[in-house]
Amino acid sequence: MAVNNNLQQEFVKKWRDNAYGCFTSGHKFCREVCPVTQVTRNENHTPTAFHANIVAMEQGALSIEDIAQDYVNCTMCGACELRCPNTLFTGDFYRHRTQTVKVVKAMRALAVQSGIEQPNWKRWVEATVDKKSEPVLDVPINQDNVAAWAKGLDLPIGGETILFCDCEAAFYRTSVPRATAMLLKKAGIKFGLMREQWCCGGPAAEMGYTDHARVFAEHNLADWRAVGAKRIIVLDPHDYITFTEDYPEYFGEDFDIELVYITELVADLIRRKKLKLTKPIKRVVTYHDPCRLNKRKGIFESPREILRSIPGLTFKDVDHVTQWSYCSGAGGGFAVERPKIAEEISRRRLAKAAELEVDTLVSACVWSERPLSARGRELKPKVEVRDLMELVAESAGLDYGGVKV
């Protein structure tokens, strides 16, 4: 296969300074916080190697053909960036902040542009393009039932505020959007749904299919504008990272949509007594920080504030609370190509929860809840995985129904 050398040279020119910053620092703390490296102990899977490869590409020692497979081994959790001295030292000690997530994403895009595709990612993106929503394993997917989760809730189409429901929640974890929608209605928030909701496009971008991702983004933004939306309430961290990072990159200053993550909104509603949690929930819980919410967007206080406001709940926090938090293995398309390693990452996360002697692991990420639930059922005693909005709705006295994990 003839690799486009111009594409590769442009890539190296863009990322060489970041790569040299990593290559010359020599600390390599990232190894011990990388969830993939913790399992595989393979030097080719480390964030350090991801940057060193770029240096080698500049020297003509490697091409994208040689290393494309290595870049599959990343969940894009962002832990390595936070642990890196280039980030920790004030004032960009090495002048160029480490941006491993962007490097991995760009390398995957270079691979696709060069005709090097991973088979499962290719099938996943093709299925998403076909159905306009991500394939959610064995669940029927189509635009005719994308809003079936909202049956009986009497939600309008359009309006200034829209609730964006991600693919996993819309087709599989329907209890999460139902609980969320009922909470918002109870608090008096006026909101509607999109006319036709497509995938956010984030997973396609993470797998390297940037052109496809942009098509989804353009459709969603056009739909928001068509129904008069100015504010989007987001219930999945993967959507949130796409809307707050990819969409501004695609549309620049024209992207003038306000984005609100559901835990921030619900915490505020509880604080202002617009939502009253009165029904005690007798559970001993800990909280799983979704990587994109915590490590990449810095949102870790509002979920804890919500948990502490639920009567009857015993909350035991993890030892790694902020940037050192654990990963579920579900992000970055990693589980699609490397399911066994992703499964082991989830298993280790549940083992950490079990050390706290809890009966429930609470998450605010629907994509992490399916793999975490599977590993929680393996434990003795079992640890149940629930979404934060489900517990809030239950404490608010709402019978939300839907399909739970």
C-alpha positions, 0 to 999 in steps of 0.5 A: 500500500502506498502511503501518502507521504505528504499527509504524513509530513503534514502530521509530523510537522503539526505534532513534532513539538509536542512529541519532542516535549514528551520524548525529552522529558524522560519521566514516563509517569504516564505508564502507571496511570494508563489503563491499557498499559496497566493491563498489557504492560506492552511498551508499544501501548504507552503514551510515551511510545505514541509520542516517540513514534512521531520523532521516529517518523520525522527521522524517516525510521517509521511510517504510519503503516508500521505503527497504526495498530499501536494507536488502537490501544487507547481509551482516550481517558486523558489520565496520561496528560494529567500525570505528565510533568509537561502538564503539571509544571506551571507555565508549560515547563517543556513549552508544549503541553502533552496532548496525547488524546489529540495525538492518538485521534490525529494518528488514527485519522492519518491511518484512515486517510492513508487507507489503513483501517481497523476491521471492527471500527470500519464496520462500526462506522459503516453501520452508524452511517447507515442507521444514523445512530451507533450500532448498540450491539443486538438492539434494533437501531433506526430513526423511527424508534430513536425517541421510543424511550420517551413514549408517554412523557408528552415531550414536544419537538424543538424549543430553546432547550433540547435534551440530546439523548445519546445512542446507547441511552436511546436504544438500550439504557432507556431508563436513563433518559426517561429518569432524566426527562421526568426529573427535568419536567418535575423541576419545571424545565421546559425542553424538547427533542430534536426532529431527527437525532443522529449520532453526535459523531464523536466515536467516528472521529475517535476512530479516525473517520473525521469526514463521517464525524463532520457529517453527523455534526453538521446534521445535528447543528442544522437540526438544532437551528431548525427547531430554534434551540439555543441550549442543549442538555447533555446526559452522556460524557461522550456527547459532551466532549464531542459538543464542547471540543469537536463541534467548536473546532468544526464550526468556529465562532458560528457554534453559539450553542450553550451546552449544559451537562446534566449533573451540573444542572441537576445539582443546581436544581437541588441546591435551589430546591427546585428538585426535592429528594425525599424518598430515602434510598438504603444503599451503600454506594461509591461513584465512578468518575467518567473519564471524559467528565472528570479527567477531561472536563473537570466535572467531579464535584456536582455528581458528589454533591447530588449523591450527598443530597440523597437521603438514606444513601451512604456514600463512600468515595474512592481514593482516586477522586480527581485526575487520578480516577479509574477508567471503565475501558469503554471509551475511544472505540477501544472496546470495539477492537480490543474487547478482552483488554477493555473487559479486564479494565472494567473488572479492575474498576469493579474490584476497586469498588468492591474494596470499599464494601459497597453494594452499588457503583453509581456512574454518570456515563451510560456507555460505561454502565453496560461493561461495568454492570457485567463485571459487577455481576461477577463479584461475590457479593455482587455490585450493582451499577446504577446511573446517577439520574436513576437514583435521583429520580427514585429519591424524587419519587418518580417511576421512570421505567425503561430498560435498566442494565 
